[in-house]
């Protein structure tokens, strides 16, 4: 099914060949009368502001009440807040004890190696 303009080949190449007559141009919205820009952010900011204010007033008491009424929920909340991965770096200090010039290697190993029983 090919028309004279060659659009079918272009649609197949871009993955937009499912009976669509026209695809959107770059920067064009598929729903021009959709949610206004920033509407979700305003709701999120208002919710977070209310949550911060409520926590400031009642946070400690709510945590204590949750811990006493439902320890399982309390632990689940703590576990959900903790990071899933922890990256740690360890530095090991190593002090070398070099043999004294008068010692042989065998004498040095005998002095500083653990005694085997």
N, C-alpha and C positions, 0 to 999 in steps of 0.2 A: 504494500500500500504506500505509494509514493506520489506526492504531489509535485507540481512543476517547480516549486521554489526550493526544494531540497531540504525542507525543515525536518523531515523524518530522520535523515542521517544525523543532523545536529542534535535532535532530541535523544536519539539512541546513544550518541557519544557522551551526552551530559547526564544520562540517566533519567531524563524527563519525558519518556515515551510511554505514557499510560493513557492515551486518549485526550491529553490536555491540549487545548487549542493554542494557548499562549502561556509562556512561563513568565515569571516576574523578572523585571530588569534589575540589575544590581542596585541596591539601596532602596528599592521599592517594597513597601510592606504588603503582605498578603491580606492584612486586615487594617485598612487605613483608619477605620473608626474604632479601633481597639482601645485598650487601656492607655490613658495619657502617660507620657513620660514622667517618671518620678512618683507615680501614684503608689506603687508598692513600697517605695522607700519611705514615703510619708507615714504609711500605716505601720511599717516596721519601727520607725523612729518613735512614733507615739506609743506603741506597745512597749518598747524597751525603756522609754522614759517612765511609764507607769510602773513597770516591773522594778526598776531601780528604786523608785520612790517607795513602793510597797516593801521591798526588801530592806530598805533603810529603816523603815518603821517596825517591821515585823519579822525580819529575816532570822534572827537568832532564835526567837521563840518558835518559829515555824520549823526550823531545823531540829530543835529539841523535841517538839511534838511529833515530828516524823520519826525520829529515832526511837522514841518511846512507844509510839503506837504501831509502827511497822518497821522493825529493824531490817527486813528483807528489802523493802523499798529504799531505805536509807543507804544500804550497802550498794544496791543497784545504781542509785544516783551517783554515788561516789565513784563507782567503777566506770560509769559512762563519761565522767568528767576527766578521768586520768588519761594521759596520752597512751595510744595503742603501742607505740614504739618509743623506746628510750635509747638515746645515743649517749654512750659514755666513753670517756678516754681515761686510760690508766697509765700512769707513769711509774715505772719500777726503778728504784734506786739500787744500784749495784756497787758495792765496794769491793774492789779487788785487793787481795792480799798477795803481793808478789813475793816470791821466795827471796830470802836474804842471800847475798852473794856467797856466803859460806855454806848454804844448804844445797843439797841435791834435790832433784825433783821428787824422788821417792820419800825423802825426809819431809818435804813440804806437804805432799799429799797425805802422809801419815799424820801430820800434825793437824791439818785443817779439815780433813774428810771426817764424816761421822763414823763413830766406832760401830762396826758390825758385830752383832752378837749371835 
